[in-house]
C-alpha cells in the first residue's frame, strides 16, 4: 500500500553544499510519480514544510522583500518575515523503487495566486496549511481546491495557543469528510504525517493513480 511504503521513506540529510556523497539522483527504476501541492496564506509555513520533508535540497524561489511590496502585500501577523516565495518551492520524496512524490509549495501572496492554476495541473491532491491567527488567509485556498474538485487535507501549523480544530473547521466551513489535523511544519515527522493523511484521503477518494514523471 502506498501509505505504508511512504512511511518507510529515508530521512532527509542535513544539507550543506551538495557533494558526491549527499546527492540523491532519481533512480532509473522510477516509472511513476505523484504530484502534491501545498497551499495556504502568506508566511504560513509552506516553504518550511517542503524543506523539512524533501530528500533533496529543495528548489526555492525565496526572494528578499523590498519596499516595492509596501501597500501591496498584507503583512499582518508576519511583520518579521523578510523573504517571500516568488514562484514555487519544489521537493522530492522517493516512496519506493518505482514511485516518487513531487511536492510543490505555492506562493501565498495574492499577487502570485495566478500561478496556483498552473501548479494544480496534474496534481492528485493538496495540503492547505493554516495559521490560526490568520485563518481567513486560507479561505481562498479552500475555495479554489473545491472549485477544481481536488481532494485535500487541512493542517493547522501551530505557532502557539489558538482555537480548537473544531473551531477551525467551522471557520473554514469544511465538510466532515475533509481531514483536519495539527502539525509542526519544521519537523520532518510531523510533515510526513500530514502527507500520509493526504495519501489515505486520496486512496479513499480513488485518486491515487500515478502520473508518468516525464
N, C-alpha and C positions, 0 to 999 in steps of 0.2 A: 504494500500500500504506500502511496506517495508520502503521506504524513509520517509513517514510520521511517522511511528512508531519509526524509528531511531531518528528523530528529538525530540522525547519525552523521550529519554534515560535519566536516572537520572545522575546528576553531580557526578564527581569523588570526593571522600572525600580527605581531607588533611591527608596525611599518616604520622604516627609516627610508633611505634611498633604495629603490629597488635594485636587487643584485641577482646574480645567478642562482642563489640558493633560496630566495624568497619570492620568486615569481611563481604564479600558478597558471600556466598555459591551459587553454581549453583542451581537454582530452580528445583524441581523434575518434574515440568511440561514441562521443555525444552525438545523438541524432535527433533530439527533440528538446524544445525549450518552452518554458513558461514565462510570461511577461506579467509583472505585477507593478502597479503604480501606487505611490504613497503621496497622498494629497492632504491639504489642510491649510490653515491660516498661516500668515507670515510669522516666522520665528517660533513655530510650534515644535520643531524638532525633526523635521523630515531628513535634512542633511545628516543629522546626528544618527538617526536610525539606520540609514543606508551605510554610514561609516562603521557602525557598531557590529553589523552582521556580515558585511561583504568579505569574501575570502581574498579578494584582490584589493589593491589600493584603489579606492573609489575615484571615479572621474567626477570632479566637482567643478561647477561654474560659479563658485563663490567670488563675488567682487566686492571691493570696499565701497561702502555707501558714501555718497558725496552730497554736497549742497544741492545738486540738481534734483534730488528726491524730496527736498523740503516742500511741504504743502501738497505733495503728491502721494507719498507713502504714509500709511497710518501706522504710527509708532507707539500707539497706546499699549502699555504693558510690556514693551520690548525696547525701551529707550536705551538700554545698554548695548543693543545689537549694533555691530559696526560693519557687518558684511551681509550680503544678500545673494540668493541664487538667481542668476540672470537667465538661465535656460533650464537645466535639469541636473540632477545627480544620477550617477549610474553605478551600480554594484552588481556582483555576481555571486551565486552560491551553487556549487556542484552538489546535486542531490544524490546521484549515483553515477555509474559508468556511462549511462546513456542519456541522462536528463540533467538539465541545468536550469536554474532560476535566475532571470534577469530582473533587477529592481531599478525602477525609475522614480526618483524623488522630484515631484513637480514644484515649480516656484509658487510662493504663497501670495505675492503681491498682486493686486488687481490688474496692474498694467501688463502682467505676464500671463494672465489667465487664458489668453488666446492660444497659448501653447498646449493647454490641457487637452484640447480636442485631438491634437496630433499624438500626444502621449497615450490617450485612451485607445487609439487604433491598435488592434491586435492584442490588447490586454485581456486577460481572463478575469481579473478581479482587482480590487483596490483596498488599501488601508487608509482610513480617514483618521488623522491624528488630531486630537482636541486638547486645547489648554482650557481648563475650567474657568480661568479668569477672563477668557475671551471666547466663550462658546459660540457666540454669533458669527465668529470668523469662519466657522465650519459649515454654516448653512449652505453656502454656495456649492461646496464640495459635495455634500449630500444630495442637493438638488440636481447637479449635473450627472452624478452617478445613477440616480433614479431615472433621469431622463434617458440615459443610454441603456438602461436595463442591465447594468453591470453589478454583479454580486460584490458586496464589500463588507468589511468589519470596521467598527469604530473603536479606536484605542485612546484612552484618556492618558496623556503623558503627564503624570503627576509631578508638579513642581512644589507641592506643599498641600496643606489642608484645603479642602474645597467641597463642592456639592457631591452628593452620592451619585452612583451610577444611575439610579432610578431617576434622579432629577435631570441628569444629562440626557437620558433617553427622552424624557418629556420635553426638554428644551429643544432638542433636535427633531422632535416628532418622529422618532424611529419606530418602525413596526417591530413587533415582538420577535420576528424571525431574523433580525439583523443582530449578529453577535456584538456585544459591548463588553470591553474589559479594560483593566488598568495596565499601564506599562511604565517602564523607565527606559526611554529610547537610548540612554547612554550605555545600558547593559546588554551585552550580546544575548544572554539567556532570555531576557525579557522581550527583546525584539524578535528572537526566534519563536517564542511562544505566540506572539501576535501573528506571525506568518503561518505557523502551524494551525492556528484557529481559522485563518483565512482558507487554508488548504482544505480543512474539514468542511468549511462552509461551501467552497467550490464543489467539493465532491457531492454534498447534499443537493446542490443546485444543478448537478450534471454538467459542470463546466470545467472539468479537469483535462480536456483534450489538449495535448501539447501541440505547439506550433514548430515548424521547421526553423531552426536557428539561423539558417541562411536566408 
